[in-house]
Amino acid sequence: MTQIQLSQAQTVLLSTACARDDGAIFPVTANLKGGAVGNVCKSLLKQGLIEEVAATDLDTVWRHDAERGPITLQATPLAYITLGIRDGQTDTSLSEALAPPTQRRKGTKQETLIEMLQAEGGATIEEIVAATGWQPHSARGAMSGALKKRLGLIITSEKIEGRGRVYSLRSDHTVG
């Protein structure tokens, strides 16, 4: 079971957002200096705890997008779950909340790795190295760091005769 670890600044920002009816991150009431707000928000975005949504109030704009216009940030169902808040206004299941954020870039090596681990039969280190161009230690590090620790995914491995150690992504994610 994986628990998302939050810094004090992340906890304050998320708690404030989750206490609001709309889950809005802005306006930020925490006393954060310099670029700290931006850094905290980027980290929370990567973890899927907040998401970008269209801004209706120009005082809450996070950034401007050429296609979507003004964008702001809002807490996701995973944020409520992580903080131990049962949000009555959402029917999102834990597995839906743990799904990778939709704003994730496409065509990355990390995405390739996830697809390989989700595929029937999983993948060996040699197959991952061939597909990504990474060194074996980098492939193992990506599974341990980016997938397990940062995204909270559960990776299993087993030794299969004739194939070697095979890694796969378990589909029943849990937080706790």
C-alpha positions as CSV (number, residue, x, y, z in Angstrom):
1,M,0.0,0.0,0.0
2,T,1.3,3.4,-0.9
3,Q,0.7,6.7,0.9
4,I,1.4,10.0,-0.8
5,Q,3.7,12.0,1.4
6,L,3.0,15.8,1.4
7,S,5.2,18.7,2.5
8,Q,3.7,21.2,5.0
9,A,3.2,23.7,2.2
10,Q,1.4,21.1,0.0
11,T,-0.8,20.1,2.9
12,V,-1.8,23.7,3.7
13,L,-2.5,24.5,0.0
14,L,-4.6,21.2,-0.5
15,S,-6.4,21.5,2.8
16,T,-7.5,25.1,2.0
17,A,-8.7,24.0,-1.5
18,C,-10.6,21.0,-0.2
19,A,-12.3,23.2,2.3
20,R,-13.7,25.4,-0.5
21,D,-17.0,24.4,-2.2
22,D,-15.3,24.4,-5.7
23,G,-12.0,22.9,-4.6
24,A,-10.1,26.0,-6.0
25,I,-6.4,26.4,-5.2
26,F,-6.5,30.2,-5.8
27,P,-6.6,32.6,-4.2
28,V,-3.7,31.2,-2.1
29,T,-4.0,32.2,1.5
30,A,-0.8,30.4,2.7
31,N,2.2,32.5,3.5
32,L,4.5,31.2,0.8
33,K,7.4,33.4,-0.5
34,G,8.9,33.8,-4.0
35,G,8.3,31.0,-6.4
36,A,7.1,28.6,-3.7
37,V,3.5,28.6,-4.8
38,G,4.4,27.7,-8.4
39,N,6.7,24.9,-7.2
40,V,4.2,23.5,-4.8
41,C,1.5,23.6,-7.5
42,K,3.7,21.9,-10.1
43,S,4.5,19.1,-7.7
44,L,0.8,18.6,-6.8
45,L,-0.1,18.6,-10.6
46,K,2.5,15.9,-11.2
47,Q,1.1,13.8,-8.3
48,G,-2.5,14.2,-9.7
49,L,-3.7,15.9,-6.6
50,I,-4.8,19.0,-8.5
51,E,-5.8,19.6,-12.1
52,E,-6.1,22.4,-14.6
53,V,-9.6,23.6,-15.3
54,A,-11.0,26.6,-17.2
55,A,-10.9,29.8,-15.1
56,T,-14.2,31.7,-14.7
57,D,-12.7,34.3,-12.4
58,L,-9.7,36.2,-13.8
59,D,-8.4,36.7,-10.3
60,T,-7.7,33.0,-10.0
61,V,-5.8,32.4,-13.2
62,W,-2.8,30.0,-13.0
63,R,-1.8,30.3,-16.6
64,H,-3.1,31.2,-20.1
65,D,-3.5,28.5,-22.7
66,A,-3.6,29.4,-26.4
67,E,-6.5,26.9,-27.0
68,R,-8.4,26.8,-23.7
69,G,-7.9,30.4,-22.5
70,P,-7.4,31.2,-18.8
71,I,-6.7,28.2,-16.7
72,T,-6.9,27.8,-12.9
73,L,-6.2,24.9,-10.5
74,Q,-8.6,22.7,-8.6
75,A,-8.3,19.8,-6.1
76,T,-8.9,16.3,-7.6
77,P,-10.8,13.5,-5.8
78,L,-7.4,12.0,-5.0
79,A,-6.6,15.1,-3.0
80,Y,-9.7,14.5,-0.8
81,I,-8.8,10.9,-0.4
82,T,-5.1,11.7,0.4
83,L,-6.2,14.1,3.1
84,G,-8.7,11.7,4.5
85,I,-11.7,13.8,3.6
86,R,-14.7,12.1,2.2
87,D,-16.0,14.5,-0.3
88,G,-19.8,14.2,-0.5
89,Q,-20.0,15.9,-3.9
90,T,-18.1,13.2,-5.8
91,D,-18.8,9.6,-6.5
92,T,-15.3,9.0,-7.8
93,S,-13.9,5.5,-6.8
94,L,-10.4,5.1,-5.5
95,S,-9.2,3.4,-8.7
96,E,-10.6,6.4,-10.8
97,A,-8.9,8.8,-8.4
98,L,-5.6,7.0,-8.8
99,A,-5.7,7.0,-12.6
100,P,-2.9,9.0,-14.1
101,P,-3.8,12.7,-14.7
102,T,-5.1,13.5,-18.2
103,Q,-2.7,16.4,-18.6
104,R,0.2,14.0,-18.8
105,R,2.3,14.3,-22.0
106,K,1.9,11.7,-24.6
107,G,4.7,9.7,-26.3
108,T,7.1,9.8,-23.3
109,K,9.4,7.0,-22.2
110,Q,7.5,6.9,-18.9
111,E,4.3,6.3,-20.9
112,T,6.0,3.6,-22.9
113,L,7.1,1.9,-19.7
114,I,3.6,2.1,-18.2
115,E,2.1,0.6,-21.4
116,M,4.7,-2.2,-21.4
117,L,4.0,-3.0,-17.7
118,Q,0.2,-3.0,-18.3
119,A,0.5,-5.3,-21.3
120,E,-0.5,-9.0,-21.0
121,G,2.6,-10.8,-19.7
122,G,4.4,-7.6,-18.5
123,A,8.0,-6.8,-19.6
124,T,11.5,-7.8,-18.8
125,I,14.3,-5.3,-18.2
126,E,15.8,-6.2,-21.5
127,E,12.5,-5.4,-23.3
128,I,12.2,-2.1,-21.5
129,V,15.8,-1.2,-22.3
130,A,15.2,-2.0,-26.0
131,A,12.0,0.1,-26.1
132,T,13.2,3.1,-24.2
133,G,16.9,3.3,-24.9
134,W,17.6,3.5,-21.1
135,Q,20.3,1.6,-19.3
136,P,19.0,-1.3,-17.1
137,H,19.6,0.7,-13.9
138,S,17.6,3.6,-15.3
139,A,14.7,1.3,-16.1
140,R,14.7,-0.1,-12.5
141,G,15.0,3.5,-11.1
142,A,12.1,4.7,-13.2
143,M,9.9,1.9,-11.9
144,S,11.0,2.5,-8.3
145,G,11.0,6.3,-8.3
146,A,8.6,7.7,-10.8
147,L,6.0,4.9,-10.9
148,K,6.0,3.5,-7.4
149,K,7.0,6.5,-5.3
150,R,5.7,9.5,-7.3
151,L,2.6,7.9,-9.0
152,G,1.8,5.4,-6.3
153,L,1.6,2.5,-8.8
154,I,2.0,-1.1,-7.7
155,I,4.6,-3.1,-9.6
156,T,5.0,-6.8,-9.2
157,S,7.8,-9.0,-10.5
158,E,8.2,-12.7,-10.9
159,K,10.8,-15.0,-12.4
160,I,9.5,-16.9,-15.4
161,E,11.4,-19.8,-16.8
162,G,12.9,-19.1,-20.2
163,R,12.1,-15.4,-20.0
164,G,13.7,-14.2,-16.7
165,R,12.3,-11.6,-14.3
166,V,9.1,-10.1,-15.6
167,Y,7.7,-6.9,-14.2
168,S,4.0,-5.9,-14.5
169,L,1.6,-3.2,-13.2
170,R,-1.0,-4.4,-10.8
171,S,-4.4,-2.9,-11.6
172,D,-5.9,-2.8,-8.1
173,H,-4.3,0.4,-6.6
174,T,-4.7,1.1,-3.0
175,V,-3.8,4.1,-0.8
176,G,-3.4,3.8,2.9
